[in-house]
Amino acid sequence: MNLPALQRVAVIGNGIIGHGVAQVFAAAGKRVTLIGRDPASLDRAKDRIGESLAQFVGHGLVEAAEVPRILARVETTVRLEDAAGAQFVIEAVTEDLALKRKIFGQLDRLCPPPAVLGSSSGQPASALVDEVRHRQRVIATHFWYPPQLLPLVEICAGPETDPAVTAWVCDAVRQAGKAPAVIDREIPGFIGNRLQFAMLREAWALWASGAASAEAIDTVVRNSFGRRIGITGPLESADVGGLYTMYHFGASLMPHLDRDPLPADAVRKLVEDGANGLANGRGVYDWRERDGKALVAARMEELFRWLKADKAAKG
């Protein structure tokens, strides 16, 4: 495919991922069309972008004078037809596979090649193309939440995706300040979610079995490998620690790790009883007795600290 220079991005969906993706590209100087279901939700999305940019200004990552210009690059609409003319269209709607397939079919007709059609969800490209004729330009572009703060974008081509599209998308997200990671073949959950849920399965299993309290489990992670993992990933850490030692310890430990195909029964019972974690105060923790707002704010501050470190490293 002969792919054009990126000037305009269309984002389909204005929720927690969509408005963040819109901010990313608008801050990178691209015109963005943010497409949502109704004007009120789009107004809220623009407000959230403005609030986020104010935080970026407060952390010295964006000049205050630049905020109006960034916001002016984001136009909102309820018409999917307004995606036409964008070189890069990114789907960011709710996790409803039938809806996603319908949208990709519509986009395939509205946005002729060489426009690239990406999905920011964790769905593989091959799951989205049932109604698509020009499948060579469909690709998974999995932004991590919150996309304006986390650098990773997992890029995964489908079996019919043109290799030139993968290279073009990597370049597009890199120019927007993101760190693309290419996945060489489609796998459920891609890389990040598989690693995240492997740890979560073990953490839930340890808590459910009574081996340790939730507080002890989270304390162990925060105060051990959690501090290293931002510098050395798991494979780097194993090599640094000594592959011989890590292999043999793994051989003795892995048979004891949880291998249940479903989350722990104790977690299932919580969910069936209506628990939804911080959102309604009940989860593994009793959030009515903890300051969840302060915890989330501290996590946001840490993400901003990393962003400032990234910016300093780039000079």
N, C-alpha and C positions, 0 to 999 in steps of 0.2 A: 504493500500500500504506500502511496505517496502522501505522507501525513503533513498537515500544515503547521505553521507556527501557532502557538496557543495564545489567543487574545480574549476569548470569552468562554466562560464555564456556566453550565446550567446545573443546578442542584435540585433534584426532585425529592421533596420532603423537607420540612422546616423544623423537625424535632431536635432532640439533643445532639444528634450527629450532624444533621443537615445544616443547621445554622452555624455550627462550628466549622464545617467544611467551607461554607460560604465565606466566613471570616478569613480563613486561611488564604484563599485565592484572592479575595479583595485586598487583603494586606500585602499580597505579592504583586499588586498592580493590575490584576485581571478584572475585566467586567464580569459580574456574576448575576445570573437570573435565578432567583430563589423561588421555587414553585411549590405552593402549598394548597390545602383544601379550601381555606376560607380567609378573607381579609383580616379578620381579628387575630387568627393564629399567626399570620404573617407579620402583623404589627408587633405581636409579642416577640417573635423571632428577631425582628430588627432591634427591639429594645434589649434583648439578651445580648446581641452582638455589641450594641453600644455599651452595655454594662461590662462586658468582657474586655472591650478595648480600654475602658476606664481603668480596669485592673492592670492591663499591660502598660498604660501610661504611669500608673502608680509604682510599677516595678522597673520603670526606666527602659522598657522594651519597645515602646512606641512613643513618638513625639506627639504631644497634645494637638499640635497644629495639623497632624496627619489624620486624626480621627474623622473629621468631617469628610475628607477626601475618600477615605476607606468606605465609610457608610454610603457615600454617593455612588460608589461603584456597584452597590448591591441594589438591584431592582427586584421588586416582588410582583408576583402574579399568581392567579389561580388557573391559568390556561396552560395546559401541557404543550399546546402548540407553540408557545413562546420559547420553548427549548430550541426550536429550529434556528439555525445559524450559529449555534455554539459548536466549537471544535471538540469540546470534552463535556459529556453529559454524565452526571454521577447520580445514581439512584440511592436514596437514603430514606426509604419509607419503612413502615413498621414491618416486623418479621412475619409477613404473610406471603408465602411462596406463590400462591395463585395470583395475588395482586401484583407481585413483582414481575411474573411472566407476562401478565397483561400489559403492564407499563412498558416492558422492553419491546413487546410487539408493536405498541403504539409508537414508541421512539424510533423503531426501525423504519417505520413509514414516514415519520415526521422529519427525521434528521438523516438525510442520505449520507452515504460514505463520501469522504473519509472521516466523518465525525466518529469519535471513539465513544462507546457506551460502557461505562463502568458501574460497578455495584459496590457500595461502601459496606454492605452487610457481610456476614460470614458465609454467604452462600457461594458455591462454586459457579463459575460462568456457565458450565454445561447444564446447570439446573435452571437457567433463566432464559434459554433460547428456544423454547418450544414454538413460539410464535414469531421468531426472528428469521429473516432470510439471509441477511448479511452478517453471518455469525463470526466472521473473521475479525470484526472490530469490537467484540464483546469481551470484557475482562473484569476480573474481581480486583477491586481497589479497596482493601479493608482498612479504613481509618480506625484508630483506637480512640476510645472516649477518655477525656474530652479532646477532640481532634485539634483544637487550637493550642493545646498544651502538650500533648504527647507527640513525639516526632514520627513514630512508626506508621508506615503504610505497607501492609502486606499486599504484594502484587502477585496474582496467580492467573495465568492464562488458561483458557479452556483448550480442549483438544483441537478445536477448529480456529483458535485465535492466531492471527498473523504475528510471527515473532517481532515484526517491526512495531506492532502496537505495544508490546511489553516494553521495549526500549523507549518508545515515545512517552508512555505513561511514567516510567521511572524518571525520565528527564523532567517531565512536567511537575511531578510532586517534589523532586529535588530542588527545582527552581523556586518552589513555594516554601522552601525551608524544611521539608520533611525528609525522613530517612527511609527510602524504599528498601524492602527485603523481598527478593524474588523467590517464590516457591516453585520448584521445578516440575511438580505434578500435582494435580488436584487431590486433596485429602480433606475429609470432614474436619471443620473447625480451623483449618490452616495450622500455623505453628503456635502462635501465641495462646490461643484458647486451649489447645491441647495441653500445653505445658501448665497453664494456669489451672485447668481443671484436674490435671493429674495431682497437683499439690493440694487442691481443694478436696478432692476425694479422700486423700490420706488424712488431711486435717479433720474433715467431718468424721471419718472412721475412728480416729484417735479420740475425739471428743465423745462420740456416741458409745464407744466401748468402755468409757470411764477411765481410760489410760491417763488422761490429763484434763484439766479444766480448759475452757476456751481461753481464759486469760494466760495460762501457761503456754499454750500452743502459739498464740499470737506473739507473746513475749520472746519465745525462742526464735521465731522467724525474724522479727524486727531487730533483734540484737545479735544475730549471727550472720547467716548467708544473705539475709535481706540487705545488710549494709554493703556487702561485696558485689551483689548481683548487678548493680548499675554500672560497674566497672568491668567485671568479668562474667560472661555468660556461663551457663552450666558446662559446656564442653571445654571452654577455656579454663574454667575453675578446676575441672578434673585433670587437665594436662598440667596446670600449674601445681596442683596438689600432689601429682605423681600418678601416672596412669596405672602403673603396676598395683599400687596400694588401693586406688579407687576401684579398679576392676575386681580385685579379690574381696574387698569389703562389700562391694555391690553384689557379688556372687553369694555372699553369706546373708546379706540383708534382704535382697529383693524377694526371695520366697515368702517373707513375712509381711510384705506390703499388701495393702488392701487391693483386691482385684474384683470386687463386686461390680457388676455391670450397671448398677443403679446407685444413686446417692443413698447414704445411710438411712435406715428405717426411721431413726429418731428425727432426722431432718424432714423426711416425708410426713411424719405425724405433725410436726410443727406447721408445715405448709397446709396440710389438710385442716388444721385447726384455725387457719386464717392468719397465721404469722407471716409477716412480709418484711421482717428486718426493721431497719431504721425508719422506713416509710410509715409504719403504723406502730412502732415502739416495741414490737415483739419479734424476736428471732432466736438465734442461739444465745445472744445476749438479751437482757431486759433493758431496752434503750430508754425506758422511762426513768431509769436510775443512772444513766450515763449521758454525757454531753455530746451527743452525736454531731451537733452543729459545729462545735469546736474541733472535733476530730476531722470532719470534712474540710474545715478551713485550714487546719494544719497540713492536711494532705495537699491542698491547693498551693499553699506556700512552698511546700517542698517541690512541687512541679514547677513553680515559677523559679525556684532556686536553680533547678536543673536547666531551665531555658536560658537563664542568665549565664550559666556556665557554658552552655553550648554556644551562645553568642560570643562570649569571650574567647572561646577556643577557635572560632572562625576568624577572629580578629575584626 
